[in-house]
Amino acid sequence: MATIYAGLRSAKEGGAGGLYRRNGGGKWERTLDQDTQAITLDPRDPNVVLAGTVGGPYRSTDGGRTWKRCGFPDDGVQIWSLTFDPSDPRTVYAGGSPVSVYRSEDGGETFKRVARPVLPEHVKMSFPCRVMRIAAAPGKRGELFAALEVGGAMRSANGGESWQDCAEDLTRFASLPHLKSRIVSDSEAEGILDGHAIATSAAEPGRVYLAVRMGLFISDDAGRTWQNLEVGKYSPQTYGRDLRVSPHDPNVMYACLSPAFTSGTGSLWRSDDAGRSWRRFDKVMPANTAMSVALHPADPKQVCFTAKTGGVFATTDGGESWQTIPYPDGAGDAYALACR
């Protein structure tokens, strides 16, 4: 695997956050010293990398060696998600905390705020909620979906200018004993609304996939109603942290599943039928929560994922064998991953 980018945040007990870069079989380099929780590669130019940090978005034009803060209109906003629009790669969407959406029309050089969504407060959290992932609907220009931590999901029909709540129907699942979860809020619906990743696939063009604390869920009506994908039928670990559709085959999906945000194990699962069934993909048994999966843009056999601490696990032969790549001493907790 030529280059791996890892976004880390400073751990409570210490540990250096930032963006770490590893080129080929070399050593990790910390090339950006801002705590980083989102990374994305420009689909037109692999040398262009965007990073979402606690200090806003940053952009590199030399493969992550050096960075420059993007033109950005607001201070005090953390960027938790960055998404290139598949219909126009010069358009990039950024999701922030507090909940906000920004758009770039020049490949990420500059951003403008397009919305601070006003949504129903389904739960009251002890921290500012955030836009964890933005996904574009296949074949429907301007239709976007976003995962919210903690707020479930929301939808835009006009390129992010305005948003509608997609969480109302999710809250009904909190009436089921095994889907109740309250840690830092006033509601047992907290877990079902703890959105971490959202995805769409050309294999199921009308479907939205959502990864939350309590598992994986789908909607076939633009987020009005939801169904439980019941990934627990396949995996004993159901805490959904990341969810990605292969850029090579829209039927292939990967999901990071663990027991909880803080846990002693994690796993990477794969679906070959657009989420209908799942099988464990990794063979490495991480020692803590699986946080993010990265899919190589040119080679479907190259896949890597990261645990919250410890390092990156990578395969270059479609999962037959795996390499463990430890993070350097002093690194913080891993939140984001990309590779090329």
N, C-alpha and C positions, 0 to 999 in steps of 0.2 A: 504494500500500500504506500503510494508515493508520499502523500502529506496528510497528516491528521491535525485537526484543530480542536482544542478542548476549551470550553468556557467554564471557569471555576469562580466560585464565590468564597470569600473568607469565612472559615468556620468559626463558630462561637468561641472555641477554645484556642483560636489562632489559626494560622495557615494563610498563605498568600493566595488571594484570588487574582483573576486576570485571564487573559487569553494566552494559552500555551500552544506552541506549534512544534510539530515533530516532522522533519523532512526525511523520508525514507527510513533507513535504519539508524539515523542519528539520534542525538539527545534532544530532550524537550528544551524549548526556549520560551521564556516568558516575554512575549513581545508587546503586550499591552497590560498596564498595571491597574486597569479598572476592573472591578468585579464584573464578570461577564456571564450572562444567562441566555444568550441567543447568538447563533452563528448561522450565516447563510452565504452560499457562493453564487456569484452572478452566472447564470446559465450561458451567457454569451462569451464570457471571458474568465477563465479559471484563476487569473491573477487578481481579480476583484473579489474581495471578501468583506462582508458587513458583520459587525459585532454589535449586539445590544448589551449595554452596560448600565450600571447604577448611575452613570453620569451622562446617559444619552447614547445615541448611535455613533459608531466609528466606522471608518472605511479605509481599506487598504487596497492599493493598486499594484502591489508587488508580492502577492501571494502570502500576505500576513507578516512580512518582515517588519514593516513600519506602518503606522496608523495616523490618521488625521480625523479629528472630530467632524462629523457631518454638519452642514448648516442646519440648525435646528432651532425652532422658535421659542422653546420653553426651558426654564431651569427647574430642577427638582423633580424631573420625571425620569423614572427608570424604564428602560426598554427591555421587554421580556419576549418579544417575538418580531421576526423580520421575514417577510414573504415577497418573493418576486411574483408578479402577475404573469401566469403562463401565456396569456393572450397578448401581452406587451411587456417584454422583459425590462424596458426602461422604467416601468412602474413598480414601485416597491411600497409595501404596507408595513408599518411599524405599530406594534401594540404596546401600550405603556401602563405604568402604575404611578398614580391613580389611573383608573380605567380611562383610556384615551386612545385615539387612532390617528395616525399620521400617514401622509402619502408623499412619496417622491416621484417625480416624473423625469428625473435625469439619472436614473440608475443608482440612486442613493447618495448623490453628492449633497443634495439639499432636501429637506422635508418641510411640509406645512401641516399644521393640525387641521384635520377635516371634521373631527367629532369628539365631543366628550359625552358619550351616551348617557342619557338619563333613563335608568331602568328600575323596575320594581326592586325593592330591597327584600329579597326572600330570606336572607339571614343577616345578622349583624356580626361582623367579624372584628377581631382585635387588631387587624392590620389593613392597610389600603389594598383593595382588590386590584387585580391586574389582568391584562389581556395576554394569555399564555401562548396562543397560536391563532393565526388567521389562515383560512383556506379558501380558495376560489372554486366556484362551482364549474365543472366542465361544460363548455359550450354555452355558458350564460354569462356574457361579459357584464361585469359590474356586480354580480351576485357573490357575496362574501359571507363566510361564517367564522365565528370566533369563539374560542374556549376561554372561559373566565374562571379565575381562581380568586375568590369563591363566588360564583354566580351562574354556573352552568354554561349557557351558550347564548349567543345573539346572532342576528342576521341583518345584512344590509343588501338592498337591491339596487343601490346607486353608487357603487364604488367607495363605500365607507362614509358618505356624506351624512347618512342617518342610519340608526340601528333600531331593531325591534327585539324585544325579549323572547328567548326560546327556552326559558327554564320552567315555565309554569307547570307543564305536564311532567317534568322530571321530578318535581316535589312529591308526586303521588307515590313514588317508589319508597319514600321514607316511611310509609305506613307499614312496610314489610320489615319484620324484626331483623332479618339478616342484612338489610340495606340501611339501617339507621346508624348514624355516626355523628357524634358531637364532641369536639375537642376544644375549640376556642371560640365558640359562638353561642347563640341563644336558641339554636334549633337543631333537631336531629336530622334535618334535611341537609345539614352542612356537608356530609360526605358525598351525597349524590350530586351536589352542586359544585364540588371541588374539581373543576375542570382543568385538565393539564394539556390535552392535545386534541385537535380536531382535524379531520381529513375528508377528502372527497376522492372519488375514483371514476375514471371514464368507463370502467367495467360495470358500474352501477350509477349512471349519471344523475339519478334523482335522489341519491342516498347521501346522508351525512353520518360520519362516524365520530364518536366522542369518547375519549378516555377520561374517566374520573376516578376518584378514590375508591369507589365501590365496584369498578369494573368497566366494561365497554358497552356502549349503547348506540343505537342507530335510529335515524329518523328518515322516513320516506316522504315526508310532506313539509320540507323546508323548516323543520324544527318545531312544528306545531305540536306533534305528538312524538313519543319515543318508545322504543322497545329495548328490552334487555337482551344483549347479544349472548348472555349467559356463558361467558368465557370460562366460568368455573366448572363447566362440564368437561373441560379439557385441562385446565390448569388449576392446581391447588392454590396458586397465588393470583390474586385478582385486583390488587392495587394497580391501576393503569396510569403509567407516568408518561410514556411516549407512544405514538402511533404514526406509522409512515407507510405510504403507498409506494411501491417500487416505481422508479422512473422508466423501467424497462418492460414491465408487464403490469397493467392496472389490476389484474386479479391477485397479485402478490402483495401482501401486507405484512408488516412487522410490528410487534407490540412489546414494550418493556413492562413486565409484570413482576410484582413483588408482594410481600405480605403487608407492608405499610411504608410510609415515608422514612421512618427509622426502623430498620430491620436487619437481620443477620444473614439475609440471602436475597437473591434476585434472579431474574431469568429473562431470556429473549425468546419470543414465540413468533411463528410464521404461519400465515394462512395462504394457501394457493387458490382459494375459491372465493375471493372478495369478502372474507370474514365469516363465512358459513362454518368453517371448521378450523382448528388450530393444532399445531404440533410444536413441541419444544425444539428450538433451533440451535441453541448454544450447547456446548459440552464442557463448560468451564466452572460452573457453580460459584458465582461471585459471592464474596463474603458480606455484602450489604446491598442495599436497594439499587436496582437497575434504573437509570435516570434518562438516558437518551440513546437513540440508535441513529447511525449515519449510513447511508447507502451510496456507494460509489457511482458517480454520474455516468461513467462509461463502461463499467464492468459489473454485471449483475452478481458475479461470484464474490465480489469484495464487499463485506459488511463488517461494521464494527459497532460496538456499544460500550457504554461506560457505566460503572457503578458509581455510587455517590463518593466513595473514597477508594483508593487502591490503584485504579488504573483503567486502561482501555483493553477490551478483548476484541481481537480482529481475526477474520478468516479471509483468505484469498482464494479458497477452493469450494465455495458454496456451502460451508459449514462442516466439511469433512474433518478439518483440523483447525486448531485455534492457537493464537499467540497471545500471551498476556504481556501488556506493556505498562509497567508500573509508572505512576506519576513520580516526579522528583520529590525528594524530601522537602517538607515545608509547604507543599501545595494545599489549596483549600478544597472545598467540596465541589464535585463536578456537576454541572447542570446542563451543558449543551455540548454537541459534538458535530463535526463535519469532516468529510474526507474527500480527496480527489487523487 
